[in-house]
Amino acid sequence: MSAFVTVATVDQIPPGTGRTVEVHGVWIALFNVGGVYYAVDNTCPHAGGPLGEGHLTDEVVECPWHGWSFNVRTGERSGNPNITVACCPVKVEGNEVQVALPPELERYRS
């Protein structure tokens, strides 16, 4: 796992919203679910859509391109848990939201 990188402050991502952030050259979708932050690979495995731009309902984000949805806590696709997106470790230090790349995304690191 890579080192944690500060990608946002807590006030930049209100509850129920998400955004796309960069961690070591890899695009990550970061979400605030009721004050708890989750991060997943930004690329939808269906057609490469940007999950960080999707609509978040509870802990499920819907890809804006074709509607595939994923649980941001587990990375599992709704209705088919065999299809997943990588989940990234997230921590909050003070008011900074920090994300690290998991091993499965390290190969894309720049």
MODA-V535082 format. One record per backbone hydrogen bond with DSSP energy under -1.0 kcal/mol. NH is the residue of the N-H (numbers start at 1). CO is the residue of the C=O. E is the energy in kcal/mol with one decimal. If there is no record, write none. Layout:
nh;co;e
NH;CO;E
NH;CO;E
//
This chain:
nh;co;e
2;101;-1.7
5;99;-2.3
7;97;-2.7
8;97;-1.2
10;95;-2.4
12;9;-1.8
16;32;-3.0
17;14;-1.5
19;30;-2.2
21;28;-3.0
23;26;-2.7
26;23;-1.8
28;21;-3.2
29;40;-3.1
30;19;-3.0
31;38;-3.2
32;17;-2.5
33;36;-3.4
36;33;-1.4
38;31;-2.3
40;29;-2.3
41;86;-2.3
42;27;-1.7
44;49;-2.7
48;44;-2.2
51;42;-3.1
51;49;-1.0
53;50;-1.9
54;51;-2.0
55;62;-1.1
57;60;-3.1
60;57;-2.3
61;70;-2.7
62;55;-2.2
63;68;-3.5
67;63;-1.6
70;61;-2.4
71;76;-2.8
72;59;-2.7
75;71;-3.0
77;83;-2.5
78;69;-2.5
80;77;-1.5
83;80;-1.9
85;75;-1.9
88;39;-3.0
91;98;-2.3
93;96;-2.4
96;93;-2.3
97;8;-3.0
98;91;-3.3
99;5;-2.3
100;89;-2.0
105;102;-1.8
108;105;-1.7
109;106;-1.7
110;24;-2.6
//
